[in-house]
């Protein structure tokens, strides 16, 4: 198996190169959008992608499919498009001998072992496609793309890292997943040490990966560091929580007065695990009272689609809520002390 | 540890004879200071009469918004004052700066007074102080009551802190647990309902996932760096 995987990785590196990816993007003849020519904090257009995993038979088919989501988003006026966690795995089906590898991996009981194998052997290949593709798609469409996340090694440390590409194609910011999952911990992944807030033409953006949205702390840090918008790149395996959107993401938006865009992945992972979750856009309750904090949400959790919304960041300055507007400094100070001993 | 809890209107008899804990829902208004003494002595008598642990509804005492807990002998186990207040109460009441966990034979309990259930800093303090489960009592006028207010508050508190939350409002009772330990994955053992609720639950089932959460917070190399922000 190991030999097959290594042979596949070697052949993949020959089959899919940076220049081939660029040519595949150019072959789409993407007209640059004017979505970012005018920008106003009162009308920021964003889009969350609910990406459906597929098996692709060619690089061109793969690039066209990813571009399809962005094209739809751009037509709605989107200035920023957010893809889900683990987006680099979307190109996995392009590797040589994929069917053989997939059928073997599906039978593997130890899912962490699969993750370890894939991230060790294919990490460079997957990262190269991911970064080249999204950089060129951001440049071609002249929009911001939060490209979901990818695994990569940095100083021999495995990270799950989200990237923001700007309209000039440059990498503007990265964010490491702060809280690795159980599987990720078991393969030695390290959580991030910082929460980056990036100034864009649209407003201040923070990114979060996976189940980081279950924790209060990253939201508080991002919000008090000036973030208007948090891009959550998610990818949930296992039992579905039907109230996750309102009971967690919209709750964080309410608690910390930020807008949240949450992208998701649906379909089946290479291990056979089912992914099902709904993408959406969420805001503080007073900004989206009619919608109960859910500004827009995908119609189902099984098919690929986009979720577009127009946000008014100026509303964040006036979100007085009778139930959540008073903060007790003495309690906040005690809470801060909880983290005193955590400095490493 | 399994306990049987009844969430019901103040001073209504428990629905079942073998209830361990009774939580009073709120009435149309909070109990005002002139009735405080009568209210508390009535709570003591209720706990004695029905041989239950009792968590009271919201009442005003010495300028604070409070909840109290009594043991089956009628003794007061503790009082929690609200640490946060809605804007209306803030005009006439004071916030407390104490988060107390009641160590009782039926678990370590935090009584979340009214809007404290929306405050992550309060809930995290409770979790780090060893709370096993939360009893949340909220006051809403009907015009503000919505399912989402419960999802944003009590349900979010249960998920984010990996602990059961018993919650009452004037219009509803509910029991929430971390979704992974609820049979249908919804996180609700009892979905908010206007009817009196009697339900049995094991507060220890969430302990493992809470330990995982605490360990992941402790092992994070991120938060110490931002302590100056977290304490704001």
Interface residues (C-beta under 8 A of the other chain):
Chain A: X178 X179 X191 X192 X193 X194 X195 X214 X215 X216 X217 X218 X220 X221 X224 X225 X239 X240 X241 X242 X243 X244 X246 X247 X248 X250 X251 X254 X255 X285 X292 X293 X320 X322 X323 X324 X325 X326 X327 X328 X330 X331 X332 X333 X334 X335 X336 X337 X338 X339 X340 X341 X342 X343 X344
Chain B: X83 X84 X85 X86 X87 X88 X90 X95 X97 X99 X115 X118 X119 X120 X121 X122 X124 X125 X128 X144 X146 X147 X148 X149 X151 X152 X153 X155 X156 X159 X160 X179 X180 X185 X186 X187 X188 X216 X217 X218 X219 X220 X221 X222 X223 X224 X225 X226 X227 X228 X229 X230 X231 X232
